[in-house]
Amino acid sequence: AEDLALPRAAPSVAEERVLPLADRSLRALEAALIARVLRDERGNKARTARVLGVDRTTLYAKLRQYGL
């Protein structure tokens, strides 16, 4: 069976103070999903955006947001 462990993005200090735990967890999950799909698509951002169902500009913003 494939290892389903995903990388966990560390919340920023500002997120730790402001965002509720559930919101931080969703952000970590989103970052992990993006990282996983980007890896699976061998770094191809256009295909990654298509797989995730988002526009490339949205993907680029998320990559910057999560430091990916």
All heavy atoms as a GROMACS GRO file, in nm:
protein
  527
    1ALA      N    1   0.085  -0.119   0.000
    1ALA     CA    2   0.000   0.000   0.000
    1ALA      C    3   0.088   0.124   0.000
    1ALA      O    4   0.193   0.127   0.063
    1ALA     CB    5  -0.090   0.001   0.121
    2GLU      N    6   0.041   0.225  -0.070
    2GLU     CA    7   0.115   0.351  -0.079
    2GLU      C    8   0.109   0.424   0.054
    2GLU      O    9   0.007   0.424   0.122
    2GLU     CB   10   0.055   0.437  -0.190
    2GLU     CG   11   0.129   0.566  -0.210
    2GLU     CD   12   0.064   0.650  -0.319
    2GLU    OE1   13  -0.003   0.594  -0.406
    2GLU    OE2   14   0.082   0.771  -0.314
    3ASP      N   15   0.221   0.486   0.092
    3ASP     CA   16   0.225   0.565   0.214
    3ASP      C   17   0.145   0.693   0.191
    3ASP      O   18   0.174   0.770   0.101
    3ASP     CB   19   0.371   0.599   0.249
    3ASP     CG   20   0.382   0.681   0.376
    3ASP    OD1   21   0.284   0.690   0.451
    3ASP    OD2   22   0.491   0.736   0.399
    4LEU      N   23   0.042   0.714   0.271
    4LEU     CA   24  -0.044   0.830   0.252
    4LEU      C   25  -0.005   0.949   0.338
    4LEU      O   26  -0.076   1.048   0.343
    4LEU     CB   27  -0.190   0.791   0.280
    4LEU     CG   28  -0.248   0.688   0.184
    4LEU    CD1   29  -0.391   0.655   0.224
    4LEU    CD2   30  -0.243   0.736   0.041
    5ALA      N   31   0.107   0.939   0.408
    5ALA     CA   32   0.151   1.050   0.492
    5ALA      C   33   0.182   1.170   0.403
    5ALA      O   34   0.249   1.159   0.302
    5ALA     CB   35   0.275   1.011   0.571
    6LEU      N   36   0.127   1.284   0.442
    6LEU     CA   37   0.148   1.407   0.366
    6LEU      C   38   0.233   1.502   0.448
    6LEU      O   39   0.225   1.503   0.570
    6LEU     CB   40   0.013   1.473   0.335
    6LEU     CG   41  -0.083   1.392   0.250
    6LEU    CD1   42  -0.217   1.464   0.241
    6LEU    CD2   43  -0.025   1.369   0.112
    7PRO      N   44   0.312   1.587   0.381
    7PRO     CA   45   0.390   1.685   0.456
    7PRO      C   46   0.297   1.784   0.525
    7PRO      O   47   0.188   1.811   0.477
    7PRO     CB   48   0.474   1.754   0.348
    7PRO     CG   49   0.404   1.726   0.221
    7PRO     CD   50   0.330   1.597   0.239
    8ARG      N   51   0.338   1.835   0.637
    8ARG     CA   52   0.255   1.929   0.713
    8ARG      C   53   0.319   2.067   0.706
    8ARG      O   54   0.435   2.084   0.739
    8ARG     CB   55   0.246   1.884   0.858
    8ARG     CG   56   0.150   1.970   0.936
    8ARG     CD   57   0.116   1.906   1.069
    8ARG     NE   58   0.009   1.978   1.131
    8ARG     CZ   59   0.027   2.085   1.208
    8ARG    NH1   60   0.147   2.130   1.232
    8ARG    NH2   61  -0.076   2.147   1.261
    9ALA      N   62   0.243   2.163   0.661
    9ALA     CA   63   0.292   2.301   0.655
    9ALA      C   64   0.279   2.362   0.794
    9ALA      O   65   0.176   2.349   0.860
    9ALA     CB   66   0.211   2.382   0.555
   10ALA      N   67   0.383   2.428   0.839
   10ALA     CA   68   0.380   2.492   0.970
   10ALA      C   69   0.305   2.624   0.960
   10ALA      O   70   0.333   2.704   0.872
   10ALA     CB   71   0.523   2.517   1.019
   11PRO      N   72   0.209   2.648   1.048
   11PRO     CA   73   0.138   2.775   1.046
   11PRO      C   74   0.232   2.888   1.086
   11PRO      O   75   0.323   2.868   1.166
   11PRO     CB   76   0.027   2.759   1.149
   11PRO     CG   77   0.036   2.622   1.202
   11PRO     CD   78   0.159   2.558   1.148
   12SER      N   79   0.212   3.006   1.030
   12SER     CA   80   0.294   3.120   1.065
   12SER      C   81   0.259   3.165   1.207
   12SER      O   82   0.156   3.126   1.263
   12SER     CB   83   0.271   3.234   0.967
   12SER     OG   84   0.142   3.288   0.987
   13VAL      N   85   0.344   3.251   1.263
   13VAL     CA   86   0.318   3.303   1.398
   13VAL      C   87   0.186   3.378   1.399
   13VAL      O   88   0.108   3.365   1.493
   13VAL     CB   89   0.434   3.394   1.442
   13VAL    CG1   90   0.402   3.465   1.573
   13VAL    CG2   91   0.563   3.314   1.455
   14ALA      N   92   0.159   3.456   1.294
   14ALA     CA   93   0.033   3.530   1.288
   14ALA      C   94  -0.085   3.435   1.284
   14ALA      O   95  -0.186   3.459   1.351
   14ALA     CB   96   0.032   3.621   1.165
   15GLU      N   97  -0.075   3.327   1.208
   15GLU     CA   98  -0.184   3.229   1.203
   15GLU      C   99  -0.205   3.166   1.340
   15GLU      O  100  -0.318   3.143   1.381
   15GLU     CB  101  -0.153   3.120   1.101
   15GLU     CG  102  -0.167   3.165   0.958
   15GLU     CD  103  -0.126   3.057   0.860
   15GLU    OE1  104  -0.050   2.966   0.897
   15GLU    OE2  105  -0.172   3.064   0.746
   16GLU      N  106  -0.098   3.138   1.410
   16GLU     CA  107  -0.109   3.077   1.542
   16GLU      C  108  -0.190   3.164   1.637
   16GLU      O  109  -0.266   3.115   1.718
   16GLU     CB  110   0.031   3.053   1.604
   16GLU     CG  111   0.107   2.939   1.541
   16GLU     CD  112   0.049   2.803   1.575
   16GLU    OE1  113  -0.029   2.790   1.671
   16GLU    OE2  114   0.083   2.709   1.505
   17ARG      N  115  -0.173   3.297   1.626
   17ARG     CA  116  -0.242   3.388   1.717
   17ARG      C  117  -0.385   3.418   1.676
   17ARG      O  118  -0.470   3.439   1.760
   17ARG     CB  119  -0.165   3.520   1.725
   17ARG     CG  120  -0.046   3.511   1.814
   17ARG     CD  121   0.009   3.649   1.843
   17ARG     NE  122   0.152   3.645   1.814
   17ARG     CZ  123   0.217   3.726   1.735
   17ARG    NH1  124   0.156   3.826   1.677
   17ARG    NH2  125   0.344   3.712   1.714
   18VAL      N  126  -0.412   3.420   1.545
   18VAL     CA  127  -0.538   3.472   1.496
   18VAL      C  128  -0.636   3.362   1.454
   18VAL      O  129  -0.755   3.371   1.483
   18VAL     CB  130  -0.513   3.568   1.376
   18VAL    CG1  131  -0.643   3.616   1.317
   18VAL    CG2  132  -0.427   3.684   1.421
   19LEU      N  133  -0.588   3.262   1.386
   19LEU     CA  134  -0.678   3.162   1.329
   19LEU      C  135  -0.712   3.052   1.429
   19LEU      O  136  -0.627   3.005   1.502
   19LEU     CB  137  -0.615   3.097   1.206
   19LEU     CG  138  -0.588   3.189   1.087
   19LEU    CD1  139  -0.515   3.113   0.978
   19LEU    CD2  140  -0.719   3.245   1.033
   20PRO      N  141  -0.839   3.011   1.429
   20PRO     CA  142  -0.876   2.898   1.514
   20PRO      C  143  -0.805   2.770   1.466
   20PRO      O  144  -0.762   2.762   1.352
   20PRO     CB  145  -1.026   2.885   1.496
   20PRO     CG  146  -1.067   2.983   1.396
   20PRO     CD  147  -0.948   3.064   1.354
   21LEU      N  148  -0.794   2.675   1.554
   21LEU     CA  149  -0.722   2.551   1.524
   21LEU      C  150  -0.775   2.484   1.398
   21LEU      O  151  -0.698   2.439   1.314
   21LEU     CB  152  -0.732   2.454   1.643
   21LEU     CG  153  -0.661   2.320   1.627
   21LEU    CD1  154  -0.513   2.342   1.601
   21LEU    CD2  155  -0.682   2.234   1.749
   22ALA      N  156  -0.905   2.476   1.380
   22ALA     CA  157  -0.962   2.410   1.262
   22ALA      C  158  -0.918   2.479   1.134
   22ALA      O  159  -0.885   2.413   1.035
   22ALA     CB  160  -1.114   2.408   1.270
   23ASP      N  161  -0.911   2.611   1.134
   23ASP     CA  162  -0.869   2.685   1.015
   23ASP      C  163  -0.721   2.660   0.986
   23ASP      O  164  -0.682   2.643   0.871
   23ASP     CB  165  -0.895   2.834   1.035
   23ASP     CG  166  -0.919   2.907   0.904
   23ASP    OD1  167  -0.963   2.842   0.808
   23ASP    OD2  168  -0.896   3.029   0.898
   24ARG      N  169  -0.639   2.655   1.089
   24ARG     CA  170  -0.496   2.624   1.070
   24ARG      C  171  -0.481   2.485   1.013
   24ARG      O  172  -0.398   2.461   0.927
   24ARG     CB  173  -0.420   2.638   1.202
   24ARG     CG  174  -0.405   2.782   1.246
   24ARG     CD  175  -0.308   2.794   1.362
   24ARG     NE  176  -0.341   2.707   1.471
   24ARG     CZ  177  -0.386   2.746   1.589
   24ARG    NH1  178  -0.407   2.874   1.613
   24ARG    NH2  179  -0.411   2.659   1.684
   25SER      N  180  -0.563   2.391   1.061
   25SER     CA  181  -0.556   2.254   1.011
   25SER      C  182  -0.596   2.246   0.865
   25SER      O  183  -0.534   2.173   0.787
   25SER     CB  184  -0.647   2.162   1.094
   25SER     OG  185  -0.602   2.156   1.227
   26LEU      N  186  -0.697   2.321   0.825
   26LEU     CA  187  -0.738   2.324   0.684
   26LEU      C  188  -0.628   2.382   0.597
   26LEU      O  189  -0.601   2.333   0.487
   26LEU     CB  190  -0.867   2.404   0.667
   26LEU     CG  191  -0.993   2.336   0.717
   26LEU    CD1  192  -1.111   2.432   0.710
   26LEU    CD2  193  -1.021   2.210   0.640
   27ARG      N  194  -0.561   2.484   0.647
   27ARG     CA  195  -0.450   2.544   0.572
   27ARG      C  196  -0.336   2.443   0.556
   27ARG      O  197  -0.277   2.432   0.450
   27ARG     CB  198  -0.400   2.670   0.640
   27ARG     CG  199  -0.495   2.786   0.626
   27ARG     CD  200  -0.448   2.906   0.709
   27ARG     NE  201  -0.537   3.017   0.690
   27ARG     CZ  202  -0.518   3.113   0.600
   27ARG    NH1  203  -0.412   3.109   0.523
   27ARG    NH2  204  -0.604   3.210   0.587
   28ALA      N  205  -0.306   2.370   0.662
   28ALA     CA  206  -0.200   2.268   0.656
   28ALA      C  207  -0.238   2.159   0.557
   28ALA      O  208  -0.154   2.112   0.479
   28ALA     CB  209  -0.174   2.210   0.795
   29LEU      N  210  -0.364   2.119   0.557
   29LEU     CA  211  -0.411   2.017   0.465
   29LEU      C  212  -0.403   2.066   0.321
   29LEU      O  213  -0.359   1.993   0.232
   29LEU     CB  214  -0.555   1.977   0.500
   29LEU     CG  215  -0.617   1.868   0.415
   29LEU    CD1  216  -0.537   1.739   0.424
   29LEU    CD2  217  -0.761   1.844   0.458
   30GLU      N  218  -0.444   2.190   0.298
   30GLU     CA  219  -0.438   2.247   0.163
   30GLU      C  220  -0.293   2.252   0.114
   30GLU      O  221  -0.263   2.214   0.000
   30GLU     CB  222  -0.499   2.387   0.161
   30GLU     CG  223  -0.496   2.450   0.023
   30GLU     CD  224  -0.558   2.588   0.020
   30GLU    OE1  225  -0.519   2.674   0.102
   30GLU    OE2  226  -0.646   2.609  -0.064
   31ALA      N  227  -0.202   2.298   0.198
   31ALA     CA  228  -0.061   2.306   0.160
   31ALA      C  229  -0.006   2.168   0.129
   31ALA      O  230   0.068   2.149   0.032
   31ALA     CB  231   0.019   2.373   0.272
   32ALA      N  232  -0.042   2.069   0.210
   32ALA     CA  233   0.006   1.933   0.188
   32ALA      C  234  -0.048   1.876   0.058
   32ALA      O  235   0.024   1.809  -0.017
   32ALA     CB  236  -0.033   1.844   0.306
   33LEU      N  237  -0.176   1.903   0.028
   33LEU     CA  238  -0.235   1.854  -0.096
   33LEU      C  239  -0.167   1.917  -0.217
   33LEU      O  240  -0.133   1.847  -0.313
   33LEU     CB  241  -0.385   1.884  -0.098
   33LEU     CG  242  -0.458   1.845  -0.227
   33LEU    CD1  243  -0.448   1.695  -0.252
   33LEU    CD2  244  -0.602   1.890  -0.222
   34ILE      N  245  -0.146   2.047  -0.213
   34ILE     CA  246  -0.078   2.114  -0.323
   34ILE      C  247   0.062   2.056  -0.343
   34ILE      O  248   0.103   2.026  -0.455
   34ILE     CB  249  -0.073   2.266  -0.300
   34ILE    CG1  250  -0.214   2.325  -0.308
   34ILE    CG2  251   0.020   2.334  -0.401
   34ILE    CD1  252  -0.224   2.469  -0.259
   35ALA      N  253   0.135   2.038  -0.234
   35ALA     CA  254   0.271   1.983  -0.243
   35ALA      C  255   0.268   1.843  -0.302
   35ALA      O  256   0.354   1.808  -0.386
   35ALA     CB  257   0.337   1.982  -0.105
   36ARG      N  258   0.172   1.764  -0.262
   36ARG     CA  259   0.162   1.626  -0.312
   36ARG      C  260   0.132   1.622  -0.461
   36ARG      O  261   0.196   1.548  -0.537
   36ARG     CB  262   0.054   1.552  -0.234
   36ARG     CG  263   0.023   1.413  -0.281
   36ARG     CD  264   0.089   1.313  -0.192
   36ARG     NE  265   0.067   1.179  -0.238
   36ARG     CZ  266   0.027   1.081  -0.162
   36ARG    NH1  267   0.002   1.104  -0.034
   36ARG    NH2  268   0.016   0.960  -0.209
   37VAL      N  269   0.034   1.701  -0.504
   37VAL     CA  270  -0.002   1.702  -0.646
   37VAL      C  271   0.113   1.759  -0.729
   37VAL      O  272   0.145   1.706  -0.836
   37VAL     CB  273  -0.135   1.779  -0.670
   37VAL    CG1  274  -0.164   1.793  -0.819
   37VAL    CG2  275  -0.250   1.709  -0.599
   38LEU      N  276   0.177   1.863  -0.680
   38LEU     CA  277   0.291   1.921  -0.751
   38LEU      C  278   0.401   1.818  -0.768
   38LEU      O  279   0.460   1.805  -0.876
   38LEU     CB  280   0.342   2.044  -0.675
   38LEU     CG  281   0.448   2.128  -0.744
   38LEU    CD1  282   0.398   2.185  -0.875
   38LEU    CD2  283   0.493   2.240  -0.651
   39ARG      N  284   0.426   1.739  -0.665
   39ARG     CA  285   0.526   1.632  -0.674
   39ARG      C  286   0.481   1.525  -0.774
   39ARG      O  287   0.558   1.483  -0.860
   39ARG     CB  288   0.548   1.569  -0.537
   39ARG     CG  289   0.662   1.464  -0.540
   39ARG     CD  290   0.665   1.378  -0.417
   39ARG     NE  291   0.551   1.287  -0.422
   39ARG     CZ  292   0.476   1.253  -0.319
   39ARG    NH1  293   0.502   1.300  -0.199
   39ARG    NH2  294   0.375   1.170  -0.333
   40ASP      N  295   0.355   1.485  -0.764
   40ASP     CA  296   0.302   1.382  -0.854
   40ASP      C  297   0.308   1.427  -1.000
   40ASP      O  298   0.326   1.344  -1.090
   40ASP     CB  299   0.158   1.345  -0.818
   40ASP     CG  300   0.148   1.268  -0.686
   40ASP    OD1  301   0.253   1.224  -0.632
   40ASP    OD2  302   0.034   1.251  -0.638
   41GLU      N  303   0.291   1.557  -1.023
   41GLU     CA  304   0.295   1.612  -1.159
   41GLU      C  305   0.436   1.657  -1.197
   41GLU      O  306   0.454   1.730  -1.294
   41GLU     CB  307   0.194   1.727  -1.172
   41GLU     CG  308   0.050   1.685  -1.156
   41GLU     CD  309   0.006   1.578  -1.256
   41GLU    OE1  310   0.053   1.582  -1.371
   41GLU    OE2  311  -0.075   1.491  -1.217
   42ARG      N  312   0.533   1.614  -1.118
   42ARG     CA  313   0.675   1.641  -1.145
   42ARG      C  314   0.706   1.789  -1.163
   42ARG      O  315   0.782   1.829  -1.252
   42ARG     CB  316   0.723   1.561  -1.265
   42ARG     CG  317   0.713   1.412  -1.241
   42ARG     CD  318   0.772   1.334  -1.354
   42ARG     NE  319   0.769   1.193  -1.317
   42ARG     CZ  320   0.730   1.098  -1.401
   42ARG    NH1  321   0.695   1.129  -1.524
   42ARG    NH2  322   0.731   0.974  -1.362
   43GLY      N  323   0.643   1.872  -1.079
   43GLY     CA  324   0.670   2.015  -1.079
   43GLY      C  325   0.597   2.094  -1.186
   43GLY      O  326   0.613   2.216  -1.193
   44ASN      N  327   0.516   2.028  -1.267
   44ASN     CA  328   0.444   2.098  -1.373
   44ASN      C  329   0.325   2.172  -1.311
   44ASN      O  330   0.226   2.111  -1.271
   44ASN     CB  331   0.398   1.999  -1.480
   44ASN     CG  332   0.334   2.067  -1.598
   44ASN    OD1  333   0.240   2.143  -1.584
   44ASN    ND2  334   0.387   2.038  -1.716
   45LYS      N  335   0.336   2.304  -1.306
   45LYS     CA  336   0.234   2.384  -1.238
   45LYS      C  337   0.103   2.390  -1.315
   45LYS      O  338  -0.004   2.395  -1.256
   45LYS     CB  339   0.289   2.523  -1.209
   45LYS     CG  340   0.403   2.518  -1.107
   45LYS     CD  341   0.459   2.656  -1.082
   45LYS     CE  342   0.570   2.651  -0.979
   45LYS     NZ  343   0.700   2.619  -1.038
   46ALA      N  344   0.110   2.391  -1.448
   46ALA     CA  345  -0.014   2.394  -1.528
   46ALA      C  346  -0.095   2.267  -1.502
   46ALA      O  347  -0.217   2.274  -1.481
   46ALA     CB  348   0.019   2.408  -1.676
   47ARG      N  349  -0.029   2.152  -1.504
   47ARG     CA  350  -0.101   2.026  -1.477
   47ARG      C  351  -0.148   2.020  -1.332
   47ARG      O  352  -0.258   1.972  -1.303
   47ARG     CB  353  -0.012   1.906  -1.510
   47ARG     CG  354   0.000   1.880  -1.658
   47ARG     CD  355   0.054   1.742  -1.691
   47ARG     NE  356   0.165   1.699  -1.608
   47ARG     CZ  357   0.292   1.688  -1.651
   47ARG    NH1  358   0.323   1.717  -1.775
   47ARG    NH2  359   0.386   1.646  -1.568
   48THR      N  360  -0.066   2.070  -1.240
   48THR     CA  361  -0.104   2.072  -1.099
   48THR      C  362  -0.231   2.154  -1.080
   48THR      O  363  -0.325   2.110  -1.012
   48THR     CB  364   0.010   2.128  -1.012
   48THR    OG1  365   0.124   2.042  -1.024
   48THR    CG2  366  -0.030   2.139  -0.866
   49ALA      N  367  -0.237   2.272  -1.141
   49ALA     CA  368  -0.356   2.356  -1.130
   49ALA      C  369  -0.477   2.284  -1.188
   49ALA      O  370  -0.585   2.286  -1.130
   49ALA     CB  371  -0.332   2.489  -1.202
   50ARG      N  372  -0.459   2.219  -1.302
   50ARG     CA  373  -0.570   2.147  -1.366
   50ARG      C  374  -0.620   2.034  -1.276
   50ARG      O  375  -0.740   2.019  -1.256
   50ARG     CB  376  -0.524   2.093  -1.502
   50ARG     CG  377  -0.637   2.052  -1.591
   50ARG     CD  378  -0.599   2.026  -1.736
   50ARG     NE  379  -0.465   1.974  -1.760
   50ARG     CZ  380  -0.365   2.046  -1.814
   50ARG    NH1  381  -0.382   2.172  -1.847
   50ARG    NH2  382  -0.247   1.990  -1.834
   51VAL      N  383  -0.529   1.956  -1.219
   51VAL     CA  384  -0.568   1.846  -1.130
   51VAL      C  385  -0.643   1.899  -1.009
   51VAL      O  386  -0.743   1.840  -0.965
   51VAL     CB  387  -0.443   1.764  -1.086
   51VAL    CG1  388  -0.477   1.671  -0.971
   51VAL    CG2  389  -0.385   1.686  -1.203
   52LEU      N  390  -0.597   2.012  -0.955
   52LEU     CA  391  -0.661   2.069  -0.836
   52LEU      C  392  -0.789   2.145  -0.870
   52LEU      O  393  -0.864   2.182  -0.779
   52LEU     CB  394  -0.563   2.161  -0.764
   52LEU     CG  395  -0.442   2.093  -0.699
   52LEU    CD1  396  -0.343   2.196  -0.651
   52LEU    CD2  397  -0.486   2.002  -0.586
   53GLY      N  398  -0.810   2.172  -0.998
   53GLY     CA  399  -0.931   2.244  -1.038
   53GLY      C  400  -0.927   2.392  -1.006
   53GLY      O  401  -1.030   2.452  -0.977
   54VAL      N  402  -0.806   2.450  -1.010
   54VAL     CA  403  -0.791   2.593  -0.984
   54VAL      C  404  -0.718   2.659  -1.100
   54VAL      O  405  -0.649   2.593  -1.178
   54VAL     CB  406  -0.713   2.621  -0.852
   54VAL    CG1  407  -0.788   2.564  -0.733
   54VAL    CG2  408  -0.571   2.569  -0.857
   55ASP      N  409  -0.732   2.790  -1.110
   55ASP     CA  410  -0.660   2.866  -1.211
   55ASP      C  411  -0.512   2.870  -1.174
   55ASP      O  412  -0.476   2.863  -1.055
   55ASP     CB  413  -0.718   3.009  -1.213
   55ASP     CG  414  -0.666   3.089  -1.329
   55ASP    OD1  415  -0.713   3.065  -1.442
   55ASP    OD2  416  -0.579   3.175  -1.306
   56ARG      N  417  -0.425   2.881  -1.274
   56ARG     CA  418  -0.281   2.886  -1.246
   56ARG      C  419  -0.244   3.003  -1.157
   56ARG      O  420  -0.156   2.990  -1.071
   56ARG     CB  421  -0.200   2.890  -1.375
   56ARG     CG  422  -0.172   2.751  -1.428
   56ARG     CD  423  -0.077   2.754  -1.544
   56ARG     NE  424  -0.144   2.823  -1.655
   56ARG     CZ  425  -0.083   2.869  -1.761
   56ARG    NH1  426   0.046   2.855  -1.775
   56ARG    NH2  427  -0.151   2.927  -1.857
   57THR      N  428  -0.309   3.118  -1.174
   57THR     CA  429  -0.277   3.233  -1.088
   57THR      C  430  -0.310   3.203  -0.943
   57THR      O  431  -0.238   3.245  -0.852
   57THR     CB  432  -0.349   3.360  -1.135
   57THR    OG1  433  -0.489   3.338  -1.138
   57THR    CG2  434  -0.301   3.405  -1.272
   58THR      N  435  -0.418   3.130  -0.920
   58THR     CA  436  -0.453   3.089  -0.784
   58THR      C  437  -0.348   2.995  -0.729
   58THR      O  438  -0.305   3.009  -0.613
   58THR     CB  439  -0.592   3.020  -0.782
   58THR    OG1  440  -0.689   3.112  -0.831
   58THR    CG2  441  -0.629   2.973  -0.643
   59LEU      N  442  -0.304   2.899  -0.811
   59LEU     CA  443  -0.200   2.807  -0.766
   59LEU      C  444  -0.073   2.882  -0.730
   59LEU      O  445  -0.014   2.857  -0.625
   59LEU     CB  446  -0.170   2.702  -0.874
   59LEU     CG  447  -0.056   2.606  -0.839
   59LEU    CD1  448  -0.088   2.524  -0.714
   59LEU    CD2  449  -0.022   2.518  -0.956
   60TYR      N  450  -0.030   2.976  -0.816
   60TYR     CA  451   0.092   3.052  -0.786
   60TYR      C  452   0.079   3.130  -0.655
   60TYR      O  453   0.173   3.136  -0.575
   60TYR     CB  454   0.125   3.149  -0.901
   60TYR     CG  455   0.183   3.080  -1.022
   60TYR    CD1  456   0.116   3.084  -1.144
   60TYR    CD2  457   0.301   3.008  -1.015
   60TYR    CE1  458   0.167   3.020  -1.255
   60TYR    CE2  459   0.353   2.944  -1.126
   60TYR     CZ  460   0.286   2.950  -1.246
   60TYR     OH  461   0.337   2.887  -1.356
   61ALA      N  462  -0.039   3.187  -0.630
   61ALA     CA  463  -0.061   3.259  -0.504
   61ALA      C  464  -0.051   3.164  -0.385
   61ALA      O  465   0.009   3.198  -0.283
   61ALA     CB  466  -0.197   3.328  -0.507
   62LYS      N  467  -0.108   3.044  -0.398
   62LYS     CA  468  -0.102   2.945  -0.290
   62LYS      C  469   0.041   2.898  -0.268
   62LYS      O  470   0.083   2.877  -0.153
   62LYS     CB  471  -0.193   2.825  -0.319
   62LYS     CG  472  -0.340   2.858  -0.324
   62LYS     CD  473  -0.393   2.891  -0.187
   62LYS     CE  474  -0.542   2.913  -0.190
   62LYS     NZ  475  -0.595   2.944  -0.056
   63LEU      N  476   0.116   2.880  -0.376
   63LEU     CA  477   0.256   2.837  -0.364
   63LEU      C  478   0.335   2.941  -0.286
   63LEU      O  479   0.415   2.907  -0.197
   63LEU     CB  480   0.318   2.814  -0.501
   63LEU     CG  481   0.263   2.695  -0.580
   63LEU    CD1  482   0.319   2.696  -0.723
   63LEU    CD2  483   0.296   2.564  -0.511
   64ARG      N  484   0.312   3.070  -0.315
   64ARG     CA  485   0.380   3.177  -0.240
   64ARG      C  486   0.333   3.178  -0.096
   64ARG      O  487   0.413   3.189  -0.002
   64ARG     CB  488   0.353   3.314  -0.304
   64ARG     CG  489   0.439   3.344  -0.424
   64ARG     CD  490   0.427   3.490  -0.468
   64ARG     NE  491   0.289   3.531  -0.494
   64ARG     CZ  492   0.223   3.509  -0.606
   64ARG    NH1  493   0.281   3.444  -0.705
   64ARG    NH2  494   0.098   3.550  -0.621
   65GLN      N  495   0.202   3.166  -0.075
   65GLN     CA  496   0.144   3.171   0.058
   65GLN      C  497   0.204   3.063   0.149
   65GLN      O  498   0.232   3.088   0.266
   65GLN     CB  499  -0.007   3.153   0.049
   65GLN     CG  500  -0.080   3.150   0.182
   65GLN     CD  501  -0.229   3.126   0.166
   65GLN    OE1  502  -0.281   3.119   0.054
   65GLN    NE2  503  -0.298   3.115   0.277
   66TYR      N  504   0.221   2.944   0.094
   66TYR     CA  505   0.269   2.831   0.173
   66TYR      C  506   0.418   2.808   0.162
   66TYR      O  507   0.473   2.714   0.218
   66TYR     CB  508   0.193   2.704   0.136
   66TYR     CG  509   0.045   2.712   0.167
   66TYR    CD1  510  -0.050   2.685   0.070
   66TYR    CD2  511   0.001   2.749   0.293
   66TYR    CE1  512  -0.185   2.693   0.097
   66TYR    CE2  513  -0.134   2.757   0.322
   66TYR     CZ  514  -0.226   2.730   0.224
   66TYR     OH  515  -0.360   2.738   0.253
   67GLY      N  516   0.486   2.893   0.087
   67GLY     CA  517   0.631   2.880   0.072
   67GLY      C  518   0.672   2.753   0.001
   67GLY      O  519   0.774   2.693   0.032
   68LEU      N  520   0.592   2.711  -0.096
   68LEU     CA  521   0.619   2.589  -0.171
   68LEU      C  522   0.691   2.621  -0.301
   68LEU      O  523   0.683   2.724  -0.356
   68LEU     CB  524   0.489   2.513  -0.202
   68LEU     CG  525   0.411   2.468  -0.079
   68LEU    CD1  526   0.275   2.411  -0.121
   68LEU    CD2  527   0.489   2.362  -0.003
   0.00000   0.00000   0.00000
